[in-house]
Amino acid sequence: MERTLAWQIATVTAIRPETARVKSFTLTLPNWVEQRAGQHYDVRLTAPDGYQAQRSYSVASEPERRGEIELTVERLEDGEVSTYMHDVLVVGDQIEVRGPIGGYFVWQAHLGGPLLLVAGGSGIVPLMAMLRHRAAIGSDVRTRLLFSSRTISDVIYSDELSRLTAEDNGKLEIFHTLTRAQPPSWSGYSRRIDRQMLTEVVAPLGPAPKTYVCGPTLLVESVANNLVQIGLDPAHVKTERFGPTGGVPRGG
Ligand SMILES: Cc1cc2nc3c(=O)[nH]c(=O)nc-3n(C[C@H](O)[C@H](O)[C@H](O)COP(=O)(O)OP(=O)(O)OC[C@H]3O[C@@H](n4cnc5c(N)ncnc54)[C@H](O)[C@@H]3O)c2cc1C
């Protein structure tokens, strides 16, 4: 445990743009420990004058990918750490991290399903780790993902999500909603996630899907409340809040 949470110096071995505002960073770790899908790492930056800034980032990669982790970070215009990672960090740089952290918002194949995943924006990251883990071990747990993005070009992991669905045996279904603008031929949802939408997506999964909701605080709270009101057991609805809009970033 002590070793897991010690700070270590990771090396950036790849940087991949996901959307105009989101990049994925591959970090090679000297003391890699197998994480569970949904866990996160802390990243700590230290300025020459000793000032430190620390933020949490979910692991996007699956536990089966050994020796390294991938973090996917959205650039916030006035953000301290996300702008550094986007604008300054290059392949070959070193960065301080510790983890894996968190034992609540995790899914492992042996926990079974059916699985309901609901994401807003970068809230997809820990859920992607779950989908990648599910695919890596060949799990056929019935899974539905409802993913809210602003526009089609803001959909993180768009190609990979399509590929995962195409390669699955029909047990993985993905529903997109685009809240700000939709392309002309759009057949998905076109509004913020609401009770009606959740009812439609949840119904085929029966009364007790294992549910994981992640994204901005307001989205997470609204989705969790609606899910409980349509009859899901609160004990099965796990949430992770990434922070504003509206609230202090915290897990739980
Ligand atoms: C458990 C956990 C896991 C997380 N995983 C991820 C992840 O995988 N990818 C990711 O991109 N982020 C993730 N976050 C959010 C991340 O920790 C930072 O909060 C985020 O990157 C902003 O940090 P910053 O230093 O760039 O901005 P700050 O300097 O902290 O904030 C700048 C401005 O942005 C606002 N702000 C802060 N956080 C957010 C936010 N999340 N959304 C919108 N506005 C915000 C602040 O109120 C402030 O106005 C996670 C948070 C938690 C608690």
The ligand as a Gaussian input file, in Angstrom:
#p B3LYP/6-31G(d) Opt

LIG

0 1
 C      -11.203000      11.639000      -9.146000
 C      -11.027000      12.660000     -10.256000
 C      -10.665000      12.242000     -11.521000
 C      -10.515000      13.164000     -12.551000
 N      -10.174000      12.720000     -13.794000
 C      -10.051000      13.597000     -14.818000
 C       -9.733000      13.133000     -16.130000
 O       -9.579000      11.924000     -16.382000
 N       -9.592000      14.063000     -17.119000
 C       -9.760000      15.406000     -16.884000
 O       -9.613000      16.191000     -17.832000
 N      -10.061000      15.863000     -15.645000
 C      -10.192000      15.000000     -14.609000
 N      -10.487000      15.460000     -13.349000
 C      -10.493000      16.927000     -13.103000
 C       -9.056000      17.369000     -12.803000
 O       -8.652000      16.842000     -11.539000
 C       -8.904000      18.893000     -12.679000
 O       -9.880000      19.374000     -11.805000
 C       -9.034000      19.600000     -14.030000
 O       -8.054000      19.127000     -14.955000
 C       -8.827000      21.113000     -13.824000
 O       -7.561000      21.347000     -13.321000
 P       -6.756000      22.667000     -13.758000
 O       -5.586000      22.785000     -12.816000
 O       -6.477000      22.671000     -15.199000
 O       -7.799000      23.816000     -13.489000
 P       -7.944000      24.721000     -12.125000
 O       -6.738000      25.646000     -12.138000
 O       -8.112000      23.801000     -10.968000
 O       -9.254000      25.442000     -12.415000
 C       -9.377000      26.425000     -13.423000
 C      -10.809000      26.808000     -13.628000
 O      -11.543000      25.707000     -14.126000
 C      -12.594000      25.343000     -13.239000
 N      -12.574000      23.876000     -13.195000
 C      -11.811000      23.081000     -12.417000
 N      -12.041000      21.769000     -12.694000
 C      -12.978000      21.750000     -13.694000
 C      -13.596000      20.712000     -14.420000
 N      -13.314000      19.407000     -14.191000
 N      -14.492000      21.055000     -15.371000
 C      -14.781000      22.351000     -15.644000
 N      -14.212000      23.385000     -14.970000
 C      -13.305000      23.081000     -14.012000
 C      -12.254000      25.961000     -11.924000
 O      -13.413000      26.272000     -11.177000
 C      -11.531000      27.226000     -12.366000
 O      -12.433000      28.225000     -12.724000
 C      -10.696000      14.554000     -12.299000
 C      -11.071000      14.967000     -11.018000
 C      -11.236000      14.053000     -10.013000
 C      -11.649000      14.528000      -8.645000

